[in-house]
Amino acid sequence: MKRGIAILASLTVLVAVGYFTISKWAIRHETLTFYDVSRNNRPVQVDVAVRRDKEMQAHAGMIMLPVAILNHGNTVKFTEYSFLANAFAARGYIAISIQHDLPTDPPMVTKVGELYVGRQPQYLRGVANIRFAVAEMQKVEPNADYDHLTVVGHSAGADISMYFAKLHPELVKKVVTLDNLRVPFITDGRFKILSFRSKDPVFKTDPGVIPTEEICEQAGITVVRTDFQHNDMRDTGPDHAKESIQGMLDKFIEDDSPLKAVTTKTSPLLTDAGPVAPFVPVNPPVTPAAPLQN
């Protein structure tokens, strides 16, 4: 009897070890650096996360990998959202996390009264980075669906995600934002949107960003109001916050049901990023932004 229990215990340990070993090694991460000659050889780093078995199937021409583009918050590194990248990779996506900011870039500033309080240059630069990274990744992994992107972001990266979807709706399948504070939601119902909102006394969403509940229901927008702080929504955040986000995200990824038909609205005129992203002008004097990540 004791021997049987000992054998059973040993098998349980082996299964547990095997499970965690598979979990650790099933997803491959690789950092690549591309150089954009149209922007003075600007380096654009990406972290690629993909399940090894799905990658092998794609290389064999058996499947096309769905693509998720991850965009980091202001001053946060592109590698600090592995909990999101792994969630997508586990679902069979190739998750591409892009480094948008360089040490030589002008700082993000606040200009009250300007579009997105002066943040548009950063958003345009992010859009240009996404377009460039996608073009380069097509050479690295051609067996992926770059025509139907899921764009994901936190804070300023969430605003970049929403802005990219505004400029290039033909390339977007779904949008996931974690506290986009400046760029309003797209409400024309072209694609589904999932947005996690923090309950933070410092990071406040600008008026007009989040639509009414009625519009959200019509346009396929799911707004999840949480008790998390703004900065909980990255790798350094508490486990319960990340696990909660992963759980909701998993359901969102899995749901491919069609959207209901809605009455479309004409979006305000937006500036196309073009091949070269603009930079923040030096003059006139500006007021530095308060918290770093909005």
Phi, psi and omega per residue, in radians:
M1 nan -0.854 3.139
K2 -1.079 -0.690 -3.140
R3 -1.104 -0.707 3.121
G4 -1.090 -0.726 3.118
I5 -1.130 -0.719 -3.137
A6 -1.102 -0.733 3.124
I7 -1.124 -0.753 3.128
L8 -1.080 -0.741 3.115
A9 -1.093 -0.722 3.135
S10 -1.100 -0.752 3.112
L11 -1.101 -0.684 3.112
T12 -1.067 -0.755 3.121
V13 -1.106 -0.758 -3.134
L14 -1.093 -0.738 3.110
V15 -1.089 -0.769 -3.141
A16 -1.100 -0.788 3.119
V17 -1.078 -0.765 3.123
G18 -1.068 -0.711 -3.134
Y19 -1.081 -0.850 -3.104
F20 -1.216 -0.547 3.081
T21 -1.151 -0.784 3.105
I22 -1.090 -0.747 -3.141
S23 -1.048 -0.682 -3.086
K24 -1.262 -0.715 -2.991
W25 -1.722 -0.168 -3.095
A26 -1.184 -0.527 -3.120
I27 -1.847 2.227 -3.133
R28 -1.779 2.336 3.050
H29 -1.972 2.410 3.090
E30 -2.524 2.378 3.082
T31 -1.766 2.237 3.124
L32 -2.134 2.630 3.085
T33 -2.172 2.159 3.080
F34 -1.924 2.719 -3.128
Y35 -2.154 2.109 -3.076
D36 -1.575 1.812 -3.082
V37 -1.163 -0.444 3.140
S38 -1.266 -0.214 3.108
R39 -2.190 0.881 3.074
N40 0.987 0.763 3.137
N41 1.001 0.691 3.112
R42 -1.070 2.197 3.090
P43 -1.315 2.338 3.076
V44 -2.195 1.861 3.134
Q45 -1.534 2.535 3.052
V46 -2.358 2.530 2.973
D47 -1.849 2.138 -3.113
V48 -1.814 2.177 3.080
A49 -2.072 2.233 -3.109
V50 -2.689 2.521 3.054
R51 -1.233 2.334 -3.063
R52 -1.068 -0.710 -3.116
D53 -1.190 -0.667 3.113
K54 -1.202 -0.638 3.106
E55 -1.106 -0.740 3.113
M56 -1.097 -0.715 3.113
Q57 -1.123 -0.688 3.118
A58 -1.149 -0.750 3.132
H59 -1.105 -0.520 3.119
A60 -1.436 -0.039 -3.139
G61 1.353 0.288 -3.099
M62 -1.448 -0.541 -3.093
I63 -2.455 2.856 2.950
M64 -1.917 2.171 -3.115
L65 -1.302 2.260 2.955
P66 -1.179 2.657 -2.994
V67 -2.085 2.295 3.016
A68 -2.055 2.286 3.104
I69 -1.875 2.113 -3.098
L70 -1.856 2.348 -3.077
N71 -2.185 2.163 -3.016
H72 -1.430 2.865 3.074
G73 -1.366 2.930 -3.136
N74 -1.042 2.275 3.137
T75 1.225 0.053 3.127
V76 -1.757 2.497 -3.104
K77 -1.339 2.670 3.136
F78 -1.152 -0.292 -3.141
T79 -1.571 0.056 -3.041
E80 -1.676 0.366 3.088
Y81 -2.307 0.696 -3.100
S82 -1.135 -0.463 3.130
F83 -1.146 -0.529 3.064
L84 -1.387 -0.789 -3.141
A85 -1.025 -0.753 -3.129
N86 -1.183 -0.584 3.109
A87 -1.110 -0.724 3.103
F88 -1.246 -0.770 -3.133
A89 -1.055 -0.693 3.133
A90 -1.075 -0.493 3.127
R91 -1.522 0.112 3.084
G92 1.656 0.097 3.090
Y93 -1.415 2.791 2.806
I94 -1.726 2.031 -3.078
A95 -1.737 2.172 -3.063
I96 -2.053 1.894 3.135
S97 -1.693 2.197 -3.011
I98 -1.889 2.361 3.024
Q99 -1.504 1.982 -3.061
H100 -1.593 -0.595 -3.023
D101 -1.771 2.520 3.024
L102 -2.075 2.691 3.118
P103 -1.012 -0.447 -3.117
T104 -1.498 -0.111 -3.137
D105 -1.270 2.577 3.036
P106 -1.073 2.596 -3.135
P107 -1.200 2.686 3.041
M108 -1.214 2.356 -3.053
V109 -2.244 2.900 3.098
T110 -1.947 2.205 3.061
K111 -2.231 1.637 -3.113
V112 -1.026 2.329 3.127
G113 1.726 -0.309 3.099
E114 -1.620 2.826 -3.123
L115 -0.989 2.194 -3.099
Y116 0.952 0.672 -3.117
V117 0.769 0.742 3.041
G118 1.475 0.126 -3.092
R119 -1.530 -0.080 -3.054
Q120 -0.970 -0.697 3.120
P121 -0.988 -0.692 3.102
Q122 -1.167 -0.671 -3.140
Y123 -1.163 -0.722 3.108
L124 -1.120 -0.686 3.087
R125 -1.107 -0.710 3.101
G126 -1.100 -0.721 3.102
V127 -1.064 -0.773 3.115
A128 -1.096 -0.680 3.104
N129 -1.094 -0.739 3.139
I130 -1.100 -0.829 -3.120
R131 -1.070 -0.732 -3.132
F132 -1.196 -0.794 -3.123
A133 -1.088 -0.712 3.122
V134 -1.099 -0.762 3.130
A135 -1.067 -0.688 3.138
E136 -1.271 -0.670 -3.140
M137 -1.165 -0.464 3.077
Q138 -1.094 -0.482 3.092
K139 -1.372 -0.580 -3.111
V140 -1.362 -0.807 -3.121
E141 -2.322 1.506 -3.091
P142 -1.240 -0.383 -3.092
N143 -1.545 0.990 3.098
A144 -2.474 2.669 -3.051
D145 -1.599 1.560 -3.123
Y146 -1.498 0.018 3.126
D147 -1.629 -0.120 -3.128
H148 -2.402 1.317 -3.025
L149 -1.442 2.556 2.876
T150 -1.788 2.002 -3.097
V151 -1.773 2.318 -3.000
V152 -2.310 2.516 3.095
G153 -2.887 2.794 3.092
H154 -2.091 2.343 3.043
S155 1.020 -2.122 3.112
A156 -1.046 -0.582 3.083
G157 -1.179 -0.523 3.056
A158 -1.215 -0.655 3.074
D159 -1.156 -0.691 3.075
I160 -1.062 -0.743 -3.140
S161 -1.058 -0.822 -3.126
M162 -1.168 -0.654 -3.132
Y163 -1.179 -0.709 3.086
F164 -1.050 -0.750 3.136
A165 -1.115 -0.583 3.093
K166 -1.163 -0.748 -3.077
L167 -1.387 -0.549 -3.052
H168 -2.301 1.048 -3.123
P169 -1.099 -0.426 -3.127
E170 -1.206 -0.269 -3.122
L171 -1.800 -0.017 -2.979
V172 -1.924 2.340 3.060
K173 -1.791 -0.767 -3.140
K174 -2.545 2.748 3.090
V175 -2.254 2.343 3.056
V176 -2.206 2.119 3.114
T177 -2.116 2.493 3.021
L178 -2.031 1.639 3.114
D179 1.127 0.995 2.898
N180 -1.287 2.207 -2.990
L181 -1.850 -0.320 -2.984
R182 -2.028 -0.789 -3.017
V183 -1.521 2.123 -3.117
P184 -1.102 2.673 3.093
F185 -1.115 2.613 3.001
I186 -1.459 2.242 -3.019
T187 -2.074 0.315 -3.121
D188 -1.527 0.003 3.045
G189 1.280 0.385 -3.128
R190 -1.317 -0.492 -3.139
F191 -2.674 2.808 -3.129
K192 -1.373 2.574 -3.139
I193 -2.265 2.314 3.017
L194 -2.080 2.227 -3.107
S195 -2.330 2.207 3.051
F196 -1.686 2.282 -3.108
R197 -1.991 2.369 3.116
S198 -1.498 2.928 3.001
K199 -2.073 1.485 -2.951
D200 -2.211 2.264 -3.116
P201 -1.264 -0.261 -3.089
V202 -1.743 -0.846 -3.073
F203 -1.563 1.865 -3.067
K204 -1.947 2.402 3.117
T205 -1.328 2.344 3.120
D206 -1.117 2.601 3.082
P207 -1.024 2.448 3.079
G208 1.530 -0.059 -3.118
V209 -1.328 -0.834 -3.097
I210 -1.639 2.171 3.138
P211 -1.222 2.974 3.066
T212 -1.202 2.852 3.135
E213 -1.056 -0.665 -3.137
E214 -1.105 -0.794 3.125
I215 -1.143 -0.694 3.122
C216 -1.035 -0.770 -3.126
E217 -1.128 -0.689 -3.136
Q218 -1.238 -0.613 -2.994
A219 -1.670 0.036 3.131
G220 1.319 0.611 -3.135
I221 -1.864 2.209 3.076
T222 -1.918 2.056 3.129
V223 -1.857 2.116 -3.132
V224 -1.897 1.915 3.138
R225 -1.583 2.134 -3.043
T226 -2.014 3.036 3.025
D227 -1.740 0.190 -3.094
F228 -1.342 2.674 2.981
Q229 -1.349 2.786 -3.117
H230 -0.968 -0.787 -3.071
N231 -1.473 0.069 3.024
D232 -1.302 -0.268 -2.975
M233 -1.580 0.746 3.041
R234 -2.628 -3.108 -3.013
D235 -1.001 -0.535 -3.116
T236 -1.373 -0.106 -3.134
G237 -1.300 2.930 -3.135
P238 -1.132 2.626 -3.085
D239 -1.037 -0.686 -3.088
H240 -1.122 -0.563 3.114
A241 -1.212 -0.813 -3.123
K242 -1.141 -0.704 -3.140
E243 -1.157 -0.662 3.111
S244 -1.128 -0.770 3.122
I245 -1.122 -0.758 3.132
Q246 -1.068 -0.683 -3.134
G247 -1.098 -0.830 3.113
M248 -1.166 -0.670 -3.137
L249 -1.113 -0.682 -3.129
D250 -1.061 -0.761 3.112
K251 -1.142 -0.674 -3.130
F252 -1.152 -0.729 3.126
I253 -1.109 -0.705 -3.064
E254 -1.243 -0.506 -3.043
D255 -1.386 1.934 3.085
D256 -2.023 0.383 3.117
S257 -1.153 2.556 -3.078
P258 -1.209 2.668 3.081
L259 -1.358 2.660 3.029
K260 -1.279 2.612 3.097
A261 -1.209 2.328 3.117
V262 -2.269 2.804 3.056
T263 -1.320 2.102 -3.074
T264 -1.394 2.675 3.115
K265 -2.124 2.544 3.114
T266 -1.330 2.178 -3.137
S267 -1.318 2.655 3.067
P268 -1.068 2.649 3.130
L269 -1.056 2.305 -3.130
L270 -2.156 2.661 3.138
T271 -1.486 2.206 3.100
D272 -1.225 2.488 -3.101
A273 -1.159 -0.563 -3.115
G274 1.214 -3.094 -3.105
P275 -1.267 -0.430 -3.110
V276 -2.099 2.119 -3.132
A277 -1.328 2.447 3.130
P278 -1.317 2.891 3.092
F279 -2.035 2.837 3.126
V280 -1.179 2.212 3.132
P281 -1.116 2.627 -3.102
V282 -1.313 -0.702 -3.138
N283 -1.988 2.646 0.010
P284 -1.384 3.042 3.129
P285 -0.978 2.584 -3.090
V286 -2.209 2.822 3.082
T287 -1.720 2.133 -3.120
P288 -1.031 2.577 3.097
A289 -1.151 2.629 3.136
A290 -1.266 -1.689 3.130
P291 -1.230 2.688 -2.947
L292 -1.248 -0.462 -2.905
Q293 -1.809 0.152 -3.051
N294 -1.496 nan nan
